[in-house]
Amino acid sequence: MGLDCYTYRMSHSSQLLELQQEIISKQICSELADQASQLVMGDGNENADIVFIGEAPGKKEDETGLPFVGASGRFLNQMLEVAEMSREDVYITNIVKYRPPDNRDPSVEEKREFWPYLMRQLGIIDPKVVITLGRHSMECFMPGAKISERHGVAKKITYQDHEFLLIPLYHPAAALYNGSMRQTLIDDFVAAKALADAEK
């Protein structure tokens, strides 16, 4: 059984690596790629029950090749800890996988171009719960929704053969810009963990 589990993990790793190489070889969002240091594919447990999806890499992420390692990432780590999770338990990625110049918001076209690859990424990992961080990632799954109304509210999503529970949350950066939102984010994380546990 141990060998089977190891082979299964390797299979996920190899599939994700192939997907990453395909994004590069097909020059997805080539203008973004030209000005970025590298593709930031994702990080964490490739067999995770919970996947977090942000919007796009920032400066630190572009430098390291890992998602959520700057100030927002540090707060994300704190919220995971409060909710009794760690980065080793979950998988973290972004919709757009190259850093937009000057950390601007990803464009509609950039999100559209990366969307099929994000969904294939989710198909490989096959999580039970997807937690979006911020309105950009939420809107890809729930067009027209307002994060002020939808944050913390779970919804079942079916895509092709995959079904998962979608939970939109505010982006960790929101608490960095607005300290009064810090507790809202923490409360939402704890509630999302409880919902995720119920899905297992």
C-alpha positions in Angstrom: 0.0 0.0 0.0 2.9 2.4 0.8 4.3 1.9 -2.6 1.0 2.5 -4.3 0.6 5.8 -2.4 4.1 6.8 -3.4 3.4 6.0 -7.0 0.2 8.0 -6.8 2.0 11.0 -5.5 4.6 10.8 -8.1 1.9 10.6 -10.7 0.4 13.8 -9.5 3.8 15.5 -9.5 4.7 14.4 -13.0 1.3 15.5 -14.3 1.6 18.9 -12.7 5.2 19.2 -14.1 3.9 18.3 -17.6 1.2 20.9 -17.3 3.8 23.5 -16.2 6.0 22.7 -19.2 3.0 22.9 -21.5 2.1 26.4 -20.3 5.7 27.5 -21.0 6.0 25.8 -24.4 2.7 27.1 -25.6 3.7 30.6 -24.5 0.5 31.3 -22.5 0.3 35.0 -21.7 3.6 35.5 -23.5 3.8 39.3 -22.7 3.5 38.5 -19.0 6.0 35.7 -19.3 8.5 38.0 -21.1 8.7 40.4 -18.1 8.4 37.9 -15.3 11.3 36.0 -13.8 9.6 32.6 -13.9 6.3 30.7 -13.9 4.8 30.3 -10.4 2.9 27.1 -10.7 1.9 26.3 -7.1 3.2 24.8 -3.9 2.1 22.3 -1.2 0.5 18.9 -1.0 -0.3 17.7 -4.5 -2.9 15.3 -3.1 -4.5 17.9 -0.9 -8.2 18.0 0.0 -8.1 21.8 0.1 -6.7 24.1 -2.6 -6.3 27.8 -2.2 -6.4 30.0 -5.3 -5.2 33.6 -5.3 -5.0 36.0 -8.2 -1.4 36.3 -9.4 2.2 36.2 -8.1 3.8 39.4 -6.6 7.4 40.5 -6.5 8.5 37.9 -3.8 6.6 35.1 -5.6 8.2 36.0 -8.9 11.7 35.9 -7.3 11.2 32.6 -5.4 8.8 30.7 -7.8 6.5 30.0 -4.8 3.0 31.5 -4.2 2.1 33.6 -1.2 5.6 34.1 0.3 5.5 37.9 0.8 3.5 39.9 3.4 0.2 38.3 2.3 1.8 34.9 2.5 2.9 35.5 6.1 -0.6 36.4 7.1 -2.0 33.4 5.1 0.3 31.2 7.2 -1.0 32.8 10.4 -4.6 32.1 9.4 -3.8 28.6 8.4 -2.3 28.1 11.9 -5.3 29.5 13.6 -7.5 27.2 11.6 -5.2 24.3 12.6 -3.8 23.8 9.1 -0.4 24.2 7.6 1.0 24.7 4.1 2.0 21.1 4.1 -1.7 20.1 4.4 -3.0 22.2 1.5 -2.0 23.2 -2.1 -1.7 26.9 -3.0 -1.8 28.4 -6.4 -3.0 31.4 -8.4 -5.2 31.9 -11.5 -2.6 33.8 -13.4 0.8 32.2 -12.9 3.1 35.0 -14.1 3.6 38.3 -12.1 1.8 41.2 -13.8 4.0 44.3 -14.1 4.0 46.6 -11.1 1.8 44.1 -9.3 -1.3 45.4 -11.2 -4.5 43.3 -11.2 -4.6 40.5 -13.7 -6.6 41.4 -16.8 -9.8 39.6 -17.9 -7.9 38.2 -20.9 -5.0 37.0 -18.7 -7.4 35.2 -16.4 -9.3 33.7 -19.4 -6.0 32.4 -21.0 -4.9 30.7 -17.8 -8.4 29.3 -16.8 -8.2 26.0 -18.7 -4.8 25.3 -17.1 -6.1 26.1 -13.7 -9.0 23.7 -14.1 -6.6 21.0 -15.4 -4.5 21.6 -12.3 -7.5 21.2 -10.1 -8.4 18.0 -12.1 -5.0 16.5 -11.3 -5.1 17.4 -7.6 -8.8 16.6 -7.3 -9.5 18.5 -4.1 -12.8 18.3 -2.1 -12.7 22.0 -1.3 -11.5 25.0 -3.3 -11.0 28.3 -1.4 -10.6 31.4 -3.5 -8.6 34.3 -2.1 -9.9 37.7 -3.3 -12.5 38.8 -5.8 -10.4 38.0 -8.9 -10.3 34.3 -8.3 -13.9 34.2 -7.0 -15.2 35.9 -10.1 -13.7 33.2 -12.3 -16.0 30.6 -10.6 -18.9 33.0 -9.8 -19.1 35.7 -12.4 -20.9 38.8 -11.2 -20.8 37.8 -7.5 -19.7 40.4 -4.9 -17.2 39.2 -2.4 -18.7 41.4 0.3 -21.8 39.3 0.0 -20.3 35.9 -0.8 -17.3 35.6 1.5 -17.4 32.5 3.7 -20.5 31.1 1.9 -19.9 27.7 0.4 -21.3 26.5 -2.9 -21.0 23.1 -4.7 -19.3 23.4 -8.1 -19.2 20.7 -10.8 -16.7 20.9 -13.6 -16.6 18.1 -16.1 -16.1 15.0 -13.9 -15.0 16.9 -10.8 -17.1 18.2 -7.9 -15.9 20.4 -5.1 -17.1 22.8 -2.5 -16.2 26.4 -3.4 -15.6 28.8 -0.5 -14.8 32.4 -1.5 -12.7 34.4 1.1 -11.2 37.8 1.1 -7.5 38.1 0.0 -5.0 38.2 2.9 -3.8 41.5 1.5 -7.2 43.0 2.4 -6.2 42.7 6.1 -2.9 44.4 5.4 -4.6 47.4 3.9 -7.5 47.4 6.3 -6.7 46.2 9.8 -10.4 46.0 10.7 -10.8 43.1 8.3 -8.2 40.9 10.0 -10.7 39.3 12.4 -13.2 38.7 9.5 -10.5 36.8 7.6 -9.6 34.8 10.6 -13.2 33.9 11.4 -13.8 33.0 7.7 -10.7 30.7 7.7 -11.8 28.9 10.8 -15.4 28.4 9.4 -13.9 27.3 6.1 -11.8 24.6 7.8 -14.9 23.3 9.6 -16.8 23.1 6.2 -13.8 21.4 4.6 -13.6 18.9 7.5 -17.3 18.1 6.9 -16.5 17.2 3.2 -13.9 14.6 4.1 
